[in-house]
Amino acid sequence: MATEEEKKKNLARINAMIIYGLEKGLWDLFGESALATTNTVGEGMLTILEKTMGLEISGEDPQDILTEIGRIFVDEYGIATDFDITKDENNVDFDVQNCVLMHVEKDLIAAGIKPFVCPYLNIAAAAMRQRMNMKTRISQFDVDTEAHRCKLQFQMQ
C-alpha cells in the first residue's frame, strides 16, 4: 500500500502524463496552429483559479494581478520555487524557476514539440485580456531544461 507521500507523487506523475498527452495530441493534430488553443485553455484555468483561490481581477491593477498569480503558484500550489513577472507598456515577461512541469517540457522538446500549455503564461494572458480588454500573443517561450528555468513573454495588442 502506497504512503500518502507516494500517492501525492503518483498524482503529480498522472497530471504530468495528462498534460504531456494533451499537448502532444494537439500538436500532432494541428502543428503550430495548436498555439491558438492557449487563449481558451487560459480562460478555463483562470476561471478555476478565481473559484478555488479567490483571485479577483476586476478593478485590480494589472501588475498586482500578475504578482498575485505568481504568488499563488509559488506559495499556495508550490509548483515553482521562484516566479518573477514584469509588465511594461506592451509586454509581460516571466522568469519561472524550478517548475514541477519541467520534465514535461523536456519530454515535449525531445519529441520536437514547442511547449505551449503553460499555466503561468496562459492564466496571466487570460487575466490581462479580461482585465484590460486587449488581445495577447505569445512572443517568447524559452525553456532551459538544464537550468530548470523558463523565460516566457506575451505581447498585449
N, C-alpha and C positions, 0 to 999 in steps of 0.2 A: 504494500500500500504506500503510495506517494505521500511525502510530508507536505505541509502547507506551502513551504518554500518551493519544493519541486513542482507542485501544482501551479504556482504563480509563474515559474519559469516555463513550464509547458504551455500555459495560456499565452504567454508572450510569444513563444515559438509558433503557436497556431495563428495568432494575429499576424505575425510577420509572414507566415506562409500565405495567408489570405491576401494580404496587401501585395505580395510579390505576384501571386497568381492573377489577381485582378489587373494589376498594372501591366504585366506581360501579355495578358489576354487582350487588353485594349490596344496595346502597341502592335501585337500580331495582326489584329483586325484592321487597324486604322493607320498604323505608322505614326509619323509626326502629327497627323491630324488628331491623334489621341490627346494632344495637349489642349485641345478645345474643351475637353471634359473637365478641366481643372476648375472652371468657374462654377459649374453645377456641383461638383464634389465639394468645393469650398463652402458654398452656401449651405449644403446639407450639414457639414461639420460645424459651421458657425451656429446653426440653429441648435444643435445638440449642446454645444458649449454654452450658449445662452441659457438653455433649460437646466443643464446639470451644474454649472458653475456660477450661474447668475451674472454672466458677463452682460453689461449694458453698454450699447454703443450710441444710442440716440442722444444727442445733446452733449456727448463727451468730446474732448479734444482728441483729434486723430493720434497724436503721439502718445497720449495717455492710454488709448485703446490698444495700440501696438505694444506698449510696455506691459500692460496687464495680460495680454495674450502670452507674451514671453514668460511672465511671472507664473502664470497658471501652468504652463508646460514644464517649467523647471521645479517650482516649489510644490505644486499640487499633484502633478502627474509624474514628476521625476523622469521624464523621457529625454532629458538632455542635462548636461551639467552647467552649461552657460548658453545664454541666448541674448545677443545684442542686436538691437533693431533701431535703425535710424531712418528718419523721413526728411527729405528735403522737398523742394517745390514739386518735382515730378517723379521722384524715385523713392522706393522703400528698400533699404538694404538690410540683410540679415547675416549674422555670423553665428552659426549654431555649432556648439562643441559637444562631442560625445553623445550624439543622438542614438537612442536604442534601435533605431531603424537602419543604422549604418550598414549592418551586414546585408540587409535587403538591398540597399543602394549598391553595394559591392557586387552582389549577385546579378542585379539588373545590368550594371555596366559590363560585367563579364559576358552577359548574353547579348550585348550590343544594343541595349535599350537605354535611352536617356531617361533617367528618373524624372518623374513629373507629379506624382501624387505625394506631396509633402504637406503634412497637416499644418505646419507653421506657415508656409507660403500660401497655401490655398485658403486657410481661415483668415489670415491677415488681409489678403487681397479681397476676399468677400466682404470683410468688415469695412474696408476703405471704399469699395464700390457702393455699399449700402449707406454708409455714413456721409460720404462726400458726393454721391451720385455721379461718379466718374467711371470710365472703363479702365480695366487693368490689363496688362500684358506682361507675362513672364519674360524677363530680359537677361537673367543670369541664373544658372543652376549648376554651380561648380561643386563637385564632390571630391574631397581629398580623403580617400579611404585610409591612407597611411597615417595622416594626422588626425583622423576622426573628426573632420571639420567640413561644414558646408558653407559656402558663400552663395547667397541667394539674392535675387533682386526682382522686383516687378516695377513697371512703369505705370503711372496714372495718366490718363488722357482725357 
